[in-house]
Amino acid sequence: MWLVAIALVAATLPLALYWAKDWLWPEWFHRNRIPLVACGWLALLALSLVPLRKQGASHLMWAAYLLQWVILFRAGSWTLGLLGALCCAWLLSRRKIWRLLVAVLVSCGAVLGAGYERLYGPVSADAMAAVLQTNAQEAGGFVLQHLSIVVLSMFGLMLVTQVAIHLLQPGLAPVRFRTALPFAVVLMLFGSAGQLDRLQAARTSLDNLRAQSRMLARIPSGGVDVMAHEPVDVVLILGESNTRWHWQLYGYPGQTNPGLAGMPRQPIIFRDVVSEDSHTVPALTAMFYRPYYDVDRPQQLQQMRKVSVLDALHAGAVETAWLSAQAPYGPWAAAVSQLARDSHNAQFFNRGSEGRLSPQGLIGDPDLLARDAVIRALRAPAKARDRLIVQHMLAPHFPYCKYGADSGPVSGVAQGAAFFGEATDLTGDVTCYDRAIRFTDGIISSVMTASDGQARPTVVVFVPDHGEAPEDGTGHNNSVHSARHVEIPLLVHFNPAAQRTMGAEYAALQANAAKPLMNTWIGELLLDLFHVSVNGMRREVGSMLDPAFSAPPRTLFRDGLPVQYDMLTYGDRKDALELTRLNLQKVAREGSWTKPLFAHRIDSQAKALEAKQYFSGIEMDLMFDAKRRVFNIYHPPAAPTGLTLDMQLQAVADKPDLTLWFDFKNPPLDDSTPVLQVLEALNTRWNLKGRTVLEIPSGAAAQMRAYSEAGWRVSYYIPGGFGACNDKRNAPECEAQARDIVDTALKAHATYLSFDYVSFPAVSTYIVPRKQGLQLLSWTWVDSTANGLPSTLANYPRLDGLIIPFKSRFSY
């Protein structure tokens, strides 16, 4: 009896620990997953050799069986696990062979379902659409792809237990049919409540896919023109879920691009690129398919269809290869896999999930395998005049820590409240995502470096399908649209041979690097690099290889709820970042405000990363820590977050002309020497003098001169009580107060007077006539997303600088 108990625990415990590894020590379990599961298999073998005829063995078997279903609860949904447990309890309550067979099938489905939910999450409309459109070959491939040793162990253990229960106990099941049935019915209704809508959405998606398939056309012989050109290889690296908000090359303070930043020959970096969609399938569909008219048909029979860019390249005698780190089968893989299989050589290097029969850890990371295949393909003799090699990456797709062989720390970025402010702390997600971006950087830089060693002209293009928002916790879910979901990097690298033979194309791309672009237009870029034109194909845009390239206004999500990315409209799904960008672009375009415009209270690093993109200045609250001799950034009575001024200045270091407003909350009232020493050290590192406003409260007016004489542009904060003079005319006490304010500021050699704009009537009446060169700074409460902001700013003509609120999730 004890031997049976020990064997059952030994067989079940490793699997239970494996499913719970995310709660415990994920890295340790990942390293030791093979020995753990092997222990389970050995215990299962020992269990099968033990005679199970002693009294009480059946009850022990039932206890182990319920424990196995609890493990499934952890892996999948409670509904799935409980329903399966109750169903099997009834099936095994009688010694009938058909019941045993049905219980085995239910358990098999439950184990596979739990594995699916663990890998992909709850069954979605996309998953249902994939099931509806699949065939036996694809379904078998998907199962084999994810047939891990963990899944096999779980199913094997449940199978042995079910057979043992069947043989040991006729009619002794603790859960009878009459008890199980109502619970099963309730759980089934509860679990399927949201499935009908998903099923309908899946059918709609399938109908759309079939309609698109019917629209596809093949280019007839002679349907393309190819201009004479030098042979060329093009490597297109399709990134996955890359937002430029986390790229060091685009101003992120984390060191996420050490490889690219250290390349002796830098790629062309395009600064304003967005994606068509925030999901892979519509984004890649928009990249690789174009409207097409069969020019050989009579005009009255013309019908718009679509043609693949890869098919057009094939018609132009371009050899193509698609080397993918993604899986060939899955809930979102069908359309992309079909696109890959349209190439001459399609290879998929992600053949399964964690711990599968051919463990990924033993084979290698799929992105690294795909990269190595790309480099081998570049070095192999060309079979055709021109070649296109597509590398489709997987990292940094969610879950961010799962993909990409990079586990080291990422320096340069704050964590916790110092980064997030009062928003939800998602430091773990951001850290893992930054590691995955750094891993992606290593892939890109190694391919570009390998291309530099090729004698053939080689162009390497990196563009992702869409962006990501790890700090928002929304991934790339387009139902909660974010600018981070669509704002992406784009790099183009010419090796020395390509730069010599394609100098005009290289110069044109450099000239267009700052222009607004979309990843959708990569299809046109590929055709132009190979000098292929298709008769009857409608291009999205002109050629990016033309220095005079002009982009049309960009519309995102054209097949759903569109977003007019370049138009200031309030009727679509623009987020606060996009409205701020368009508002301030309109201000600059119309000239309604030409003085420094500061974003208010930038007291978290994430908010600073946002504000520096749009504003000419940022305002921060400084608290001096005399013991540590550092400036902390926070606004009392809030608690310090650990964010220092030096950390914040590092976050905005890519904007050397950014104007800074330091609201100094606690200047010392006696000796300002320690503060000045710290300020001088910061000035040496960040070149602050000349672009910084140092605001001193009226209570520390006696110390202002020390800062002014040290070269700082000081602002004297007008006492708030002066606003009481707004409605007084020729009041002697207001005249006297104004003289004191101006005299104090002039004696301190101040540069500015700062005040709440509510006090502007009093300032205009009593201070403006006698300010003697002092400049005026103020703040108002019209935020950066407000409709009519440009015309509102035109109402502040006498000011020399203005603070406005900046809407951000990361306020503090």
C-alpha positions in Angstrom: 0.0 0.0 0.0 2.7 2.5 0.9 4.6 1.6 -2.2 1.6 2.5 -4.2 1.2 5.8 -2.4 4.9 6.7 -2.9 4.7 5.8 -6.6 1.6 7.9 -7.2 3.1 10.9 -5.4 6.4 10.5 -7.3 4.6 10.3 -10.6 2.3 13.3 -10.0 4.5 15.7 -8.1 7.0 16.6 -10.9 4.2 17.4 -13.3 2.3 19.4 -10.6 5.5 21.4 -9.9 6.1 21.9 -13.6 2.6 23.4 -14.2 3.2 25.6 -11.1 6.6 26.7 -12.2 5.5 30.3 -12.9 4.5 30.6 -9.3 7.8 29.3 -8.0 11.2 29.4 -9.8 10.6 29.6 -13.6 14.2 29.7 -14.7 15.2 26.7 -12.5 12.3 24.6 -13.7 13.1 25.5 -17.3 16.6 24.3 -16.9 15.6 21.1 -15.2 12.4 20.3 -17.1 13.7 17.1 -18.7 15.0 15.5 -15.4 11.7 16.4 -13.7 9.5 14.8 -16.3 11.9 11.8 -16.5 11.3 11.2 -12.8 7.6 11.3 -13.4 7.9 8.7 -16.2 10.1 6.4 -14.0 7.6 6.6 -11.2 4.8 5.8 -13.6 6.8 2.7 -14.8 7.2 1.6 -11.2 3.5 2.1 -10.5 2.6 -0.1 -13.5 4.6 -3.0 -12.0 2.9 -2.8 -8.5 0.0 -5.1 -7.9 -3.1 -3.0 -7.0 -5.3 -5.4 -5.3 -5.0 -4.3 -1.6 -7.8 -2.8 0.3 -8.0 0.9 -0.1 -6.0 1.1 -3.4 -9.0 2.2 -5.3 -9.6 5.2 -3.0 -6.0 6.1 -3.3 -6.3 6.0 -7.1 -9.3 8.3 -6.9 -7.4 10.8 -4.8 -4.5 10.7 -7.3 -7.0 11.1 -10.2 -8.5 14.2 -8.7 -5.0 15.6 -8.1 -4.3 15.2 -11.7 -7.3 17.2 -12.7 -6.3 19.9 -10.2 -3.0 20.1 -12.2 -5.1 20.6 -15.3 -7.0 23.5 -13.5 -3.6 25.2 -13.2 -2.8 24.6 -16.8 -6.1 25.6 -18.4 -9.5 26.9 -17.3 -11.5 25.9 -14.3 -14.5 25.2 -16.4 -12.5 22.7 -18.6 -11.0 21.0 -15.7 -14.1 20.6 -13.5 -16.3 19.6 -16.4 -13.8 16.9 -17.4 -13.4 15.7 -13.9 -17.1 15.3 -13.3 -17.6 13.7 -16.7 -14.9 11.1 -16.1 -16.1 10.4 -12.6 -19.4 9.3 -14.0 -17.8 7.4 -16.8 -15.6 5.4 -14.5 -18.4 4.7 -12.0 -19.3 1.5 -13.8 -17.1 -1.2 -15.2 -18.0 -0.7 -18.9 -15.3 -0.8 -21.5 -17.1 1.9 -23.6 -17.1 4.2 -20.6 -13.4 3.7 -20.2 -12.7 4.5 -23.8 -14.9 7.7 -23.7 -13.1 8.8 -20.4 -9.7 8.3 -22.2 -10.9 10.5 -25.1 -12.2 13.2 -22.7 -9.0 13.2 -20.8 -7.0 13.4 -24.0 -9.0 16.4 -25.1 -8.7 18.0 -21.7 -5.0 17.6 -21.6 -4.5 19.1 -25.1 -7.0 21.9 -24.3 -5.1 22.7 -21.1 -1.9 22.8 -23.1 -3.4 25.1 -25.7 -4.7 27.5 -23.0 -1.3 27.5 -21.3 0.4 28.4 -24.6 -2.1 30.7 -26.3 -4.6 31.7 -23.6 -8.4 31.2 -23.8 -9.8 29.8 -27.0 -10.4 32.9 -29.2 -12.3 33.6 -32.4 -9.0 33.4 -34.2 -8.4 29.9 -32.8 -11.9 28.8 -33.9 -11.4 30.2 -37.3 -8.2 28.2 -37.6 -10.1 25.1 -36.6 -12.8 25.8 -39.2 -10.4 26.2 -42.0 -8.0 23.4 -41.2 -7.6 20.0 -42.7 -6.4 16.7 -41.2 -2.8 17.3 -42.2 -2.6 20.7 -40.6 -4.5 19.5 -37.5 -2.1 16.6 -37.1 0.9 19.0 -37.6 -0.4 21.3 -34.9 -0.9 18.5 -32.4 2.6 17.1 -33.1 4.1 20.6 -33.0 2.9 20.9 -29.4 3.1 17.3 -28.3 5.5 17.9 -25.4 6.9 15.4 -23.0 4.9 17.1 -20.3 1.6 16.7 -22.2 2.5 13.0 -23.0 3.4 12.4 -19.3 0.2 14.0 -18.1 -1.9 11.9 -20.5 0.0 8.7 -19.8 -0.4 9.2 -16.1 -4.2 9.8 -16.4 -4.5 6.8 -18.7 -2.8 4.4 -16.3 -4.9 5.8 -13.4 -8.2 5.4 -15.4 -7.4 1.8 -16.3 -6.5 1.0 -12.7 -9.7 2.5 -11.4 -11.7 0.6 -14.0 -10.1 -2.7 -13.0 -10.1 -2.1 -9.3 -13.5 -0.7 -8.5 -16.9 -1.7 -9.8 -19.4 0.9 -8.7 -17.3 2.5 -6.0 -16.8 6.0 -7.6 -17.2 8.8 -5.0 -19.0 11.0 -7.5 -22.2 9.5 -8.8 -23.9 10.4 -12.1 -26.9 12.1 -10.5 -24.6 14.3 -8.4 -22.2 15.1 -11.3 -24.8 15.9 -14.0 -26.3 19.2 -12.7 -22.8 20.5 -12.0 -21.6 19.5 -15.4 -24.6 21.2 -17.1 -24.1 24.4 -15.2 -20.4 24.5 -15.9 -21.0 23.7 -19.6 -23.5 26.6 -19.9 -21.2 28.9 -18.0 -18.2 27.9 -20.1 -20.0 28.3 -23.4 -21.7 31.6 -22.6 -19.1 33.7 -24.5 -18.3 31.1 -27.1 -21.2 31.7 -29.4 -20.1 35.2 -30.2 -16.6 34.0 -30.8 -17.8 31.2 -33.1 -19.8 33.8 -35.1 -16.7 36.0 -35.3 -14.7 33.0 -36.4 -17.2 32.2 -39.2 -17.1 35.8 -40.3 -13.3 35.7 -40.3 -13.3 32.5 -42.3 -15.8 34.0 -44.8 -13.5 37.0 -45.3 -10.5 34.7 -45.7 -12.3 32.7 -48.4 -13.3 35.9 -50.2 -9.8 37.1 -50.2 -8.6 33.7 -51.5 -11.1 33.9 -54.4 -9.7 37.4 -55.2 -6.1 36.2 -55.5 -4.8 36.2 -59.1 -1.7 34.8 -60.7 0.4 37.1 -62.8 0.4 35.8 -66.4 3.5 35.2 -68.4 4.9 38.5 -69.5 2.9 40.4 -67.0 5.9 42.1 -65.4 8.6 44.4 -66.7 12.1 44.1 -65.3 14.6 47.0 -65.8 18.2 46.2 -66.3 20.2 46.4 -63.1 23.1 44.8 -61.2 22.3 41.5 -59.4 21.2 42.1 -55.8 20.4 40.1 -52.7 17.7 41.6 -50.4 17.3 40.3 -46.8 14.0 41.3 -45.3 13.9 40.8 -41.5 10.3 40.8 -40.4 10.3 41.8 -36.8 7.6 40.7 -34.4 5.9 43.2 -31.9 8.7 45.8 -32.0 7.8 49.3 -30.9 10.3 52.0 -31.4 9.4 53.3 -27.9 11.8 50.7 -26.6 14.6 51.1 -29.1 17.8 52.8 -27.9 18.3 54.1 -31.5 15.0 56.1 -31.1 15.8 57.6 -27.7 14.9 54.9 -25.2 17.3 55.2 -22.2 17.6 51.4 -21.8 20.6 49.9 -23.6 18.5 47.8 -26.0 20.6 48.3 -29.2 24.2 47.7 -28.3 24.8 45.8 -31.5 23.4 48.3 -34.0 24.7 51.3 -32.1 28.2 49.8 -32.2 28.2 49.0 -36.0 31.0 50.8 -37.8 28.7 51.3 -40.8 25.3 52.5 -39.5 22.1 51.6 -41.3 19.7 54.2 -42.5 17.2 54.9 -39.6 13.7 55.9 -40.6 12.2 58.1 -37.9 8.5 58.3 -38.6 7.1 54.8 -39.5 3.8 53.3 -38.4 2.2 49.9 -39.0 -1.1 49.4 -40.9 -2.5 47.3 -38.0 -1.5 46.0 -34.6 -2.0 42.3 -35.4 0.3 40.2 -37.6 -2.1 38.8 -40.2 -3.7 42.1 -41.4 -0.3 43.9 -41.2 1.5 41.3 -43.3 -1.5 41.0 -45.7 -1.3 44.7 -46.3 2.5 44.5 -46.9 2.4 41.6 -49.4 -0.8 41.9 -51.4 -1.9 44.6 -53.9 -5.0 45.3 -55.9 -4.6 43.9 -59.4 -6.5 44.2 -62.7 -6.0 41.8 -65.6 -5.0 44.1 -68.4 -5.6 41.3 -71.0 -9.3 41.3 -70.3 -11.7 43.6 -72.1 -12.4 46.7 -70.0 -16.1 45.8 -69.5 -14.9 42.5 -67.9 -12.3 44.0 -65.7 -12.6 42.9 -62.1 -10.3 44.0 -59.2 -8.4 41.1 -57.7 -5.3 40.9 -55.6 -1.8 39.7 -56.4 1.0 38.7 -54.1 4.2 40.7 -54.1 6.1 37.4 -53.9 4.3 36.2 -57.0 5.3 39.4 -58.8 8.9 38.9 -57.8 8.8 35.3 -59.0 7.5 36.5 -62.3 10.5 38.8 -62.4 12.9 35.9 -61.9 13.7 36.6 -58.3 14.5 33.6 -56.1 12.7 33.7 -52.8 13.2 32.0 -49.4 11.1 32.4 -46.2 12.9 31.4 -43.1 10.6 31.6 -40.1 11.1 31.4 -36.4 7.4 31.2 -36.0 5.3 28.0 -35.9 3.8 26.6 -39.1 0.5 25.9 -37.4 -1.4 27.8 -34.8 -4.4 30.1 -34.2 -2.8 33.0 -36.0 -0.4 31.2 -38.4 -2.6 30.1 -41.3 -2.4 33.2 -43.5 1.2 33.9 -42.7 2.2 30.3 -43.3 0.4 30.4 -46.7 2.4 33.5 -47.6 5.6 31.7 -46.6 4.7 28.7 -48.7 4.3 30.9 -51.7 8.1 31.3 -51.6 10.5 28.9 -53.4 12.0 27.7 -50.1 9.9 27.9 -46.9 11.4 26.7 -43.6 9.9 26.8 -40.1 12.3 26.5 -37.2 9.8 26.7 -34.3 8.5 23.1 -34.4 6.9 23.0 -31.0 6.4 24.3 -27.5 8.3 24.2 -24.3 9.5 20.8 -23.3 8.3 19.0 -26.5 9.7 15.7 -27.6 12.5 17.5 -29.5 13.0 20.2 -26.8 13.7 23.6 -28.1 16.4 24.0 -25.5 18.3 21.1 -27.1 17.8 22.3 -30.7 18.3 26.0 -30.2 16.3 29.2 -30.2 14.2 29.4 -33.4 15.3 33.0 -34.0 18.9 32.0 -33.9 18.3 29.0 -36.1 16.5 31.2 -38.6 19.4 33.8 -38.5 22.0 31.1 -39.1 19.9 29.9 -42.1 19.8 33.4 -43.5 23.6 33.8 -43.2 24.1 30.4 -44.9 21.7 31.3 -47.7 23.7 34.6 -48.2 26.9 32.7 -48.5 25.5 30.0 -50.8 25.9 30.4 -54.6 22.9 32.2 -56.1 20.7 30.1 -58.3 19.1 33.2 -59.8 20.2 36.7 -60.7 18.3 38.2 -57.7 17.4 36.8 -54.4 15.0 37.7 -51.6 15.5 36.1 -48.2 12.8 36.7 -45.6 13.5 36.1 -42.0 10.4 36.1 -39.9 11.2 36.6 -36.2 9.3 35.5 -33.1 10.9 37.5 -30.2 9.7 39.7 -28.6 6.2 38.3 -28.8 4.3 37.9 -25.6 5.1 36.3 -23.2 8.2 38.4 -23.4 10.5 36.3 -21.2 9.7 33.1 -23.2 11.3 34.1 -26.5 14.8 35.2 -27.1 18.0 33.8 -25.5 18.8 36.9 -23.4 18.5 37.0 -19.7 20.9 39.7 -18.6 20.0 43.1 -17.0 19.2 46.1 -19.3 20.9 49.2 -17.9 19.8 52.8 -18.2 16.1 52.5 -17.5 14.3 53.1 -14.1 12.1 50.5 -12.5 9.0 50.5 -10.2 7.3 53.8 -9.4 10.3 55.7 -10.7 9.4 54.6 -14.1 5.6 54.0 -13.9 4.6 56.8 -11.4 1.1 56.0 -10.1 0.3 53.5 -13.0 0.4 49.8 -12.5 3.9 48.5 -11.9 4.7 46.2 -14.8 8.5 46.2 -14.3 8.7 42.5 -15.0 7.0 42.8 -18.4 9.1 45.8 -19.4 12.4 44.2 -18.3 11.6 41.0 -20.3 10.5 43.0 -23.3 13.7 45.1 -23.2 15.8 41.9 -23.1 13.9 40.6 -26.1 14.5 43.8 -28.0 18.2 43.6 -27.2 18.1 40.0 -28.5 16.4 41.2 -31.6 19.1 43.8 -32.0 21.8 41.1 -31.9 20.0 39.2 -34.6 19.7 42.3 -36.9 23.3 43.5 -36.3 24.8 40.0 -37.0 22.9 39.7 -40.3 23.9 43.2 -41.3 27.5 42.4 -40.4 27.4 39.2 -42.3 26.1 41.0 -45.4 29.1 43.4 -45.3 31.3 40.4 -46.0 29.4 39.5 -49.2 30.8 40.3 -52.6 27.3 40.5 -54.1 25.4 43.7 -53.5 23.2 43.0 -50.5 20.5 45.2 -48.9 19.2 44.3 -45.4 15.8 45.7 -44.4 14.3 45.4 -40.9 10.7 46.2 -40.4 8.3 44.8 -37.8 4.6 43.8 -38.3 3.4 46.1 -35.5 4.4 47.6 -32.2 3.8 46.7 -28.6 2.9 48.4 -25.3 4.4 46.4 -22.4 4.3 49.3 -20.0 0.5 49.7 -20.7 -0.1 46.0 -20.1 -2.1 45.9 -23.4 0.3 44.0 -25.6 -0.8 44.9 -29.1 -4.6 44.5 -28.5 -6.1 46.9 -31.0 -9.4 47.1 -29.0 -7.4 49.4 -26.6 -5.5 51.3 -29.2 -2.2 52.9 -28.3 0.4 54.8 -30.3 2.9 52.3 -29.0 1.0 49.6 -30.9 1.7 51.1 -34.3 4.9 53.3 -34.0 7.7 51.1 -35.2 11.3 51.1 -36.3 12.5 50.7 -39.9 16.2 50.2 -40.8 17.8 49.7 -44.2 21.5 48.7 -44.6 23.5 48.6 -47.8 26.7 46.5 -47.8 29.8 48.1 -49.4 29.1 46.4 -52.8 25.5 47.6 -52.8 26.5 51.1 -51.8 28.8 51.2 -54.8 26.4 49.8 -57.4 23.2 51.3 -56.0 24.5 54.7 -54.9 21.4 56.6 -56.2 19.0 54.3 -54.3 21.0 54.7 -51.2 21.0 58.5 -51.4 17.3 58.5 -52.1 16.5 56.4 -49.0 18.7 58.7 -46.9 16.8 61.7 -48.3 13.5 60.0 -47.3 14.5 58.8 -43.8 12.6 61.6 -42.0 9.5 61.4 -44.1 6.2 59.8 -42.9 6.1 56.1 -43.9 4.1 52.9 -43.3 5.3 49.4 -43.2 2.6 48.6 -45.7 4.8 50.2 -48.4 7.6 47.7 -48.0 5.9 45.8 -50.8 6.7 48.7 -53.2 10.2 49.0 -51.8 10.9 45.3 -52.6 9.6 45.7 -56.1 11.7 48.8 -56.7 14.9 47.3 -55.3 14.5 44.5 -57.8 13.3 46.9 -60.6 10.1 44.9 -61.1 6.9 46.6 -62.3 3.6 44.7 -62.6 1.2 45.5 -65.4 -2.2 46.1 -63.8 -1.1 46.3 -60.2 -2.2 49.3 -58.2 0.7 50.6 -56.0 0.0 52.0 -52.6 2.5 54.9 -53.0 5.3 56.1 -55.3 8.8 54.9 -55.0 10.8 55.4 -51.8 13.9 55.2 -54.1 12.8 58.6 -55.5 14.3 61.5 -53.5 11.1 63.5 -54.2 9.0 60.8 -52.6 5.8 62.2 -51.0 3.6 60.2 -48.7 -0.2 60.5 -48.6 -2.0 60.9 -45.2 -1.7 57.6 -43.4 -4.8 55.7 -42.4 -4.5 52.8 -40.0 -6.8 49.8 -39.4 -8.4 50.3 -42.8 -10.3 47.0 -42.6 -11.7 47.8 -39.1 -12.2 51.0 -37.1 -9.8 53.4 -39.0 -7.5 55.8 -37.3 -6.5 58.9 -39.3 -2.9 59.0 -38.0 -1.9 62.3 -39.7 -5.2 64.2 -39.2 -6.3 66.0 -36.1 -9.7 64.5 -35.7 -11.5 63.6 -32.5 -14.0 61.0 -33.9 -11.7 58.0 -34.1 -9.7 56.0 -31.6 -6.6 58.2 -31.2 -5.1 58.0 -27.8 -3.7 60.9 -25.7 -0.3 60.6 -27.2 -1.5 60.9 -30.8 -3.8 63.8 -30.0 -0.9 65.6 -28.2 1.4 65.0 -31.2 -1.1 66.4 -33.7 -2.1 69.3 -31.5 1.4 70.5 -31.0 2.3 69.9 -34.7 -0.6 72.2 -35.6 0.6 74.8 -33.1 4.0 74.8 -34.7 2.6 74.8 -38.2 0.3 77.8 -37.5 2.7 79.7 -35.4 0.1 80.2 -32.7 2.8 79.7 -30.0 6.6 80.1 -30.7 7.9 80.3 -27.1 9.0 77.3 -25.0 6.0 75.1 -24.2 6.5 72.9 -21.1 4.8 69.7 -20.1 3.6 69.8 -16.5 5.0 67.7 -13.7 7.2 65.2 -15.5 7.9 63.3 -12.3 8.2 59.7 -13.7 10.6 58.4 -16.3 7.8 56.9 -18.5 6.1 60.3 -18.7 9.4 61.9 -19.6 9.9 59.5 -22.5 6.5 60.5 -23.8 6.7 64.3 -23.2 10.1 64.7 -24.8 8.6 63.5 -28.1 6.2 66.4 -28.4 7.1 69.3 -26.2 9.9 71.9 -26.4 10.3 71.7 -22.6 9.5 69.7 -19.5 8.9 70.8 -15.9 10.0 68.7 -13.0 9.7 69.0 -9.2 13.1 68.8 -7.4 13.7 67.9 -3.8 17.3 68.1 -2.7 18.7 65.3 -0.5 21.5 66.9 1.5 22.7 63.6 2.9 23.0 61.8 -0.4 23.8 65.0 -2.3 21.3 64.2 -5.1 18.1 65.8 -6.5 15.1 63.5 -6.2 12.1 64.1 -8.5 8.7 64.1 -6.7 6.1 66.6 -5.5 5.4 66.6 -1.8 3.4 65.3 -0.1 3.9 62.3 -2.4 6.7 60.0 -1.3 10.0 59.7 -3.3 10.1 57.0 -5.9 13.9 56.7 -6.3 13.9 58.7 -9.5 16.8 61.2 -9.5 17.4 64.2 -11.7 20.4 62.5 -13.2 18.3 59.4 -14.2 15.7 61.7 -15.7 18.3 63.7 -17.7 19.7 60.4 -19.0 16.2 59.5 -20.2 16.0 62.8 -22.3 19.6 62.9 -23.3 18.7 62.4 -27.0 17.0 65.8 -26.9 19.9 68.2 -26.2 17.8 71.2 -27.1 15.0 70.3 -24.7 14.2 73.2 -22.4 14.1 72.3 -18.7 12.1 73.9 -15.9 13.3 72.9 -12.4 10.6 73.6 -9.7 13.0 73.6 -6.7 10.8 72.8 -3.8 13.3 72.9 -0.9 16.2 75.2 -1.5 18.3 75.7 1.6 17.7 78.9 3.4 21.3 79.3 4.7 24.2 77.8 2.6 23.5 77.0 -1.0 27.0 75.7 -1.7 26.2 71.9 -1.6 23.3 72.5 -4.0 25.5 74.5 -6.4 28.1 71.8 -6.4 25.6 69.2 -7.4 24.2 71.5 -10.1 27.6 72.2 -11.5 28.3 68.4 -11.7 25.0 67.9 -13.5 25.8 70.8 -15.8 29.2 69.4 -16.7 27.5 66.1 -17.7 24.3 67.3 -19.4 25.0 70.9 -20.5 22.1 72.5 -18.5 23.0 76.1 -18.2 21.4 78.2 -21.0 18.4 75.8 -21.4 17.2 75.5 -17.8 14.8 77.6 -15.7 15.6 77.3 -12.0 12.5 78.3 -10.2 13.0 79.4 -6.5 10.1 79.9 -4.2 9.5 83.4 -2.7 10.5 82.1 0.8 14.1 81.5 -0.4 14.5 84.8 -2.2 17.6 85.7 -0.2 19.5 82.8 -1.8 18.5 83.5 -5.4 21.5 85.7 -6.2 23.9 82.8 -5.4 22.4 80.7 -8.2 22.2 83.6 -10.6 25.9 84.5 -10.1 26.8 80.9 -10.7 25.3 81.2 -14.2 21.8 79.7 -13.7 18.7 81.4 -15.2 16.7 81.9 -12.0 12.9 82.5 -11.9 11.4 84.2 -8.9 8.0 82.7 -8.0 5.5 85.4 -7.3 3.6 84.8 -4.1 0.2 83.3 -4.7 -1.5 86.0 -2.6 -0.7 88.6 -5.3 -3.7 87.2 -7.2 -5.9 89.1 -4.8 -5.0 92.3 -6.8 -6.8 91.0 -9.9 -9.9 93.1 -9.4 -8.2 96.2 -7.8 -7.4 99.3 -9.7 -4.7 101.8 -8.5 -4.6 100.1 -5.1 -1.6 101.4 -3.2 -1.0 98.1 -1.4 -0.8 96.3 -4.8 1.5 98.9 -6.2 3.8 98.4 -3.2 3.7 94.6 -3.4 4.5 94.8 -7.1 7.5 97.1 -6.4 8.8 94.6 -3.8 8.4 91.6 -6.1 10.3 93.3 -9.0 13.0 94.8 -6.7 13.6 91.4 -5.1 13.9 89.7 -8.5 16.3 92.4 -9.9 18.5 92.4 -6.8 18.8 88.6 -7.2 19.7 89.0 -10.9 16.7 86.8 -11.8 15.9 86.2 -15.4 12.2 85.3 -15.0 9.1 85.9 -12.9 6.8 82.9 -12.7 3.2 82.8 -11.6 -0.2 81.0 -11.9 -2.0 82.5 -14.9 -5.0 83.1 -12.7 -3.0 86.1 -11.4 -2.3 87.5 -14.9 -4.7 90.5 -14.5 -2.8 91.6 -11.5 0.6 90.9 -13.1 -0.5 92.7 -16.3 -1.7 95.8 -14.3 1.1 96.2 -11.7 4.2 94.2 -12.7 4.4 94.4 -16.5 4.8 98.2 -16.6 7.8 98.0 -14.2 9.4 94.5 -14.9 12.6 96.1 -16.5 13.5 93.2 -18.8 12.3 90.3 -16.6 10.6 87.6 -18.6 7.2 86.1 -17.6 6.6 82.4 -17.2 3.2 80.9 -16.2 1.0 77.8 -16.3 -2.5 77.1 -17.3 -4.9 74.1 -17.1 -5.7 73.6 -20.8 -4.3 70.2 -21.5 -2.3 68.9 -24.5 -5.2 67.0 -26.0 -7.8 69.8 -25.8 -9.8 70.6 -28.9 -8.8 74.1 -30.1 -5.5 74.1 -28.2 -3.7 76.2 -31.0 -6.2 79.0 -30.8 -6.2 78.9 -27.0 -2.4 79.3 -26.9 -2.7 82.4 -29.1 -4.4 84.1 -26.1 -1.1 84.1 -24.1 1.0 86.6 -26.2 2.8 88.4 -23.3 4.3 85.3 -21.9 7.8 84.0 -22.5 7.1 80.4 -21.5 4.0 78.4 -20.6 3.4 75.1 -18.8 0.3 73.1 -19.8 -0.9 69.7 -18.4 0.2 66.6 -20.4 -2.2 63.7 -20.2 -0.3 60.5 -19.4 -1.0 57.2 -17.6 2.3 57.7 -15.8 1.7 60.8 -13.8 2.9 61.0 -10.2 
